[in-house]
Structure formats: structure tokens, C-alpha cells
């Protein structure tokens, strides 16, 4: 490269290593990005995700312990959607919204449609060492999915569903959102921390590279 790669580029490569199950190179990339940004919790989370994708639970636990010992705290994922001038914020597994029951119903319908097209949940995006069914349920409570479900509940086609998230969109949420855009025939835009995603008819503007 004509210029040295910055942390964003290294993180993108690290995500690619996880997606393609390349552990050895991923560890090298993680070391480089940690050298550049040792106090950025996202880097530690991505490394944990890499180990989780290979079921390396001991290494994953070690990364999480080192992160905690160094006082590095991860920022909680939050997704927001604005409707009629009011901003609604959603946090993972937070069911305090006044229309939580209706949002659950939409999520159940999404789950049925996602399973119908034989999507395999990316359970490695869940860091916890739990059974697969629990991991899958956890994925469906990610903040962006709550926000999307609320958007589907409160708006109709052809209105665009626009979501803002303070963190990177996880791999499984990205795949599921592509399916949602096709199944519900809705355009969905998610602005993450470092990437802009426009989902239309089962595809994303990032071409699955983020």
C-alpha cells in the first residue's frame, strides 16, 4: 500500500479473517491493530469473536480477562430509529419499550421467514459459551434487529427504514437484514460506526465487505 494501513483497515481485514475462518493470519492482524489502538474495546471484541468462531473458548476467555484486567470497557450496542420526529433507542435484550410485545411478534415472524430460507445463524457472533439454541435466541435480540422490527411495525412499504448504530453491525445481523429486505420488500439503511449499509432486495451496498 502507498500509505501505512490504519486501524480501520486492519479491523476490516480481521473481520475478513473471521468470516473466512483464517485463525493464524487473524491473530497476526489482531496484534497489529492492538498495537495501534491498545485501549479500543472493539479490537478486543473482534479478537474474541475470531476465537469464538473456531470454538477456542479458552483463548476467548483469556482475551476477555485481559480486557477486564486492563480496565477496558466495551461500549454497549445501541440502535436508534426516528419516526414522526421521535427517536426510539434500543439496546440488546432490552424489552422496556412500550410496544415490546408487538416488537416480539414481528421478531417471531422474522425468525420464521429467516428459517424458511434455510439461513444458518452465525452463532459464532455470540461470544458466550452456551448451547446453540441460546446463541440463536441471543442474536435475535441484538439492538439493530429490535429497531428494524419496530420499523416494520410502524411503517409500510415503500418507506425506507433508517437505523443508526453506535457500533459495527455483526455478521449474522448483516445476513439477516439482507433476508428481511427481500422477504418484506423493504429498503433498510443502517449507518454503523464505520460503514454505511443499504439493503435492497437481499443485497447490501457494501457487497459483504465491511
Residue, then its C-alpha position, 0 to 999 in steps of 0.5 A: x500500500x502507498x500509505x501505512x494501513x490504519x486501524x480501520x483497515x486492519x479491523x476490516x481485514x480481521x473481520x475478513x479473517x473471521x468470516x473466512x475462518x483464517x485463525x493464524x493470519x487473524x491473530x497476526x492482524x489482531x496484534x497489529x491493530x492492538x498495537x495501534x489502538x491498545x485501549x479500543x474495546x472493539x479490537x478486543x471484541x473482534x479478537x474474541x469473536x475470531x476465537x469464538x468462531x473456531x470454538x477456542x473458548x479458552x483463548x476467548x476467555x483469556x482475551x476477555x480477562x485481559x480486557x477486564x484486567x486492563x480496565x477496558x470497557x466495551x461500549x454497549x450496542x445501541x440502535x436508534x430509529x426516528x419516526x414522526x420526529x421521535x427517536x426510539x433507542x434500543x439496546x440488546x435484550x432490552x424489552x422496556x419499550x412500550x410496544x415490546x410485545x408487538x416488537x416480539x411478534x414481528x421478531x417471531x415472524x422474522x425468525x420464521x421467514x429467516x428459517x424458511x430460507x434455510x439461513x444458518x445463524x452465525x452463532x459464532x457472533x455470540x461470544x458466550x459459551x452456551x448451547x446453540x439454541x441460546x446463541x440463536x435466541x441471543x442474536x435475535x435480540x441484538x439492538x439493530x434487529x429490535x429497531x428494524x422490527x419496530x420499523x416494520x411495525x410502524x411503517x409500510x412499504x415503500x418507506x425506507x427504514x433508517x437505523x443508526x448504530x453506535x457500533x459495527x453491525x455483526x455478521x449474522x445481523x448483516x445476513x439477516x437484514x439482507x433476508x428481511x429486505x427481500x422477504x418484506x420488500x423493504x429498503x433498510x439503511x443502517x449507518x454503523x460506526x464505520x460503514x454505511x449499509x443499504x439493503x435492497x432486495x437481499x443485497x447490501x451496498x457494501x457487497x459483504x465487505x465491511 
